[in-house]
Amino acid sequence: MEDLVESILDYVRSDYTDYAIMINGEWGSGKTHFWNNKIKKKIESMQLNGKRYTTIYMSLYGISNLEEISKKIFIETTQLMDKNLRKFMNTHGQTSIPEYAKTGLDMANLFGVSKNGDRMDYADFFSTDDKVLCFDDLERANVDVIDILGYINNFVEHDHIKTIIICNEKELSTKFKSSNIEMKTFIATYLLDKQDELTKADKPMVEKIQEKIEHVFDKANDYERIKEKLIGETFEYAPKFDYIINGILMRYEKNPDLIRFLRENTGLIISTFHRSGTRNLRILKHAINDFEKIFDMVNKSYQNTSHRVMQTMLIFTIAVSFEIKTGRIIKEKFVNIQDNEEYKAILVSSRVLMDNRQFYIKEFDNNYYYNFKSEYRFFKFIEYYIRTRIFDMKLFKDNMEAIQNTVDIENLPAYRRLLTEEYWKIPDDQFQDVIDEILKDVKEGKIKLIDTVKIFAYFSYFSRKGLIDYDLKTLKSLFFNGMNKASLNSDYCPNVDEELGKVAIEEVAEDMEDILSHFNTLNLKLLDKKYKELADKLFKCIPMKMEKFYELFDKECMDIPIFKYYDPYQVFQRLSCGNNEDIVRIKEKMMTRYEKIDKEILEPEVESLTILKQIIDEYVFGKSPTVKLVMFKDFSDELEIILNKFKPPVIQYVQNPETIQQPVVEPHVVNQENVGNDNMVQTVQPMQQVQQPQQEQGSAENNTENNN
């Protein structure tokens, strides 16, 4: 790095130059820090022909026109010429003017507030041999790069001002190709059409358009031409990251416990940084800053957390930060992973079954935890914090309590070891104890239903391989009884295929069919139980908590046959206690529901709706009309329309000795008030009776006589 500094200083010392130099490096690699802390100080301490050098630094980030660059140079120059300002800076040891202070000084000039009483020294303006211009963030300007370089060339070629340009050339190349891509594609397509190239099948259309874009809008070549004229030397900024990372850690000196931990694990920080495949120190700074909060929270509430877990948290924080902030993955990659056990289960299935759906998770683990052994490798509260910037205290506590209970293998339930680890990692002297403990839990129904099914897949495999002394018939009986008990305390499993896909056994035996069939029966019962609880929760909101009713109905009950799971008499009783507006609103929601949702899904509730309609009809029959009775009558009519959707056409057979027996389809009776209604049932015309033609009858008689 010192060689790079000296090379840049040699350029500044040169008596005569008509070119600029460029410092090229990746985003976040510390180029600006390198300028401020290494180059600038050295330049301003140099003297040439009795004069001290002055540096003028400008970031081009967001610059939208060349005039803004001129204004920036003017502002920087006039501030540096102010004697009182220079005296203040020297007295207070200030080496640069803060951006905030620059803004105040600029506004002071604008409103006529003099910085000093001296007249402007024009000699300072015309002096160019003691100034060094530095333009940073070239690729982030909103002006055409070619125009900016042409502008800078005026200072270099005509005024011979030492000029340093800092940029990321890789991003410049991307910018040339991606700018105004829609407009370029349109023009390229237009030109190809005029040249009759679109109809030719000699090349793929995409390739033709791309070639035309490059031919017409070849900014990259323009850039190379002006760069060759303007830039005399390009220096690649490739810092020694180990040295810089140690410098980053110095900012945490005021936190003695944290800095001690970070110093002890500098090797882990550096290796994780290198495994990210980037040189972005900015992301690393943010990651370590996030880890400071995580470290302090853990030390405050869970002081006994093992050193190994804290190391893993450090790796995970840095790794997830790089994966998300570099855009390598979308944020949602980790969203559906809820805890460490699920993370490990995905790893097991992806490694054994070569499941490409989880390929990214496997690659993530192999990369960042290479040669680092840890039982707990996924922290939901950290992932959530980095992804959303919200430190969720509930998630934090849940994760930490789970860590306290499962970080040691001795405290991990045997069945969890089987589901979250490769079974071959269990030592031989522990294997039988693990099997016995699992069987005991299965018999007592302590393992949730879906996990019991997954465990049977393992045990069936172990039995066939002779690893356990149980035949399949005995195992099946034992697991059937265990599943019955487990179902009493389990929840419905909606994603059965996904869960069973986590079983790390390549050979799934036919014995699973009976187990799966029994599981499906029990799982459907759990679904009924779930829906009954939901129906009870929903309908008890009528009539006192109607807003909650509507929210539940819209979010959770639209596509399930919820009326099947609540007594129709109680539904009516609750409706009758509500106000008229709610009766109308519920009726409208039901009609909307039956228009949008597949009727096969809602068919199970038809019987309950039929009873509800009968109850309403009996209630309104023979009574003098009131507003509520009219609303209930409308409700009943809407139920009739809904129920008609499920009625099959009525088919009758007509017997006639002179005709072939043909079905006659009679239409459903439709209320007159529904005529013209888009929802009314369409009538079906009865089929015409079909008679045998006389000629055919005569032919039949002749055939009979001939036969006789």
Secondary structure, 3 states (H helix, E strand, C coil): CHHHHHHHHHHHHCCCCCCEEEEECCCCCCHHHHHHHHHHHHHHCCEECCEECEEEEEECCCCCCHHHHHHHHHHHHHHHHCHHHHHHHHHCCCCCCCHHHHHHHHHHHHCCCCCCCCCCCHHHHHCCCCEEEEEECHHHCCCCHHHHHHHHHHHHHHCCCEEEEEECHHHHHHHHHHCCHHHHHHHHHHHHHHCCCCCCCCCCHHHHHHHHHHHHCCHHHHHHHHHHHHEEEEEECCCCHHHHHHHHHHHHCCCHHHHHHHHHCHHHHHHHHHHCCCCCHHHHHHHHHHHHHHHHHHHHHCCCCCHHHHHHHHHHHHHHHHHHHCCCCCHHHHCCCCCHHHHHHHHHHHHHHCCHHHHHHHHHHHHHCCCCCCCCCCCHHHHHHHHHCCCCHHHHHHHHHHHHHHCCHHHCCHHHHHHHCCHHHCCHHHHHHHHHHHHHHHHCCCCCHHHHHHHHHHHHHHHHCCCCCCCHHHHHHHHHHHHHHHCCCCCCCCCHHHHHCCCCCCCCCCCHHHHHHHHHHHHHHHHHHHHHHHHHHHHCCCCCCHHHHHHHHHHHHCCCCHHHHCCHHHHHHHHHHCCHHHHHHHHHHHHHHHHHCCHHHHHHHHHHHHHHHHHHHHHHCCCCCCHHHHHHHHHHHHHHHHHHCCCCCEEEEECCCCECCEEEEECCCCCHHHCCCCCCCCCCCCCCCCECCHHHHHHHHHHHHHHC
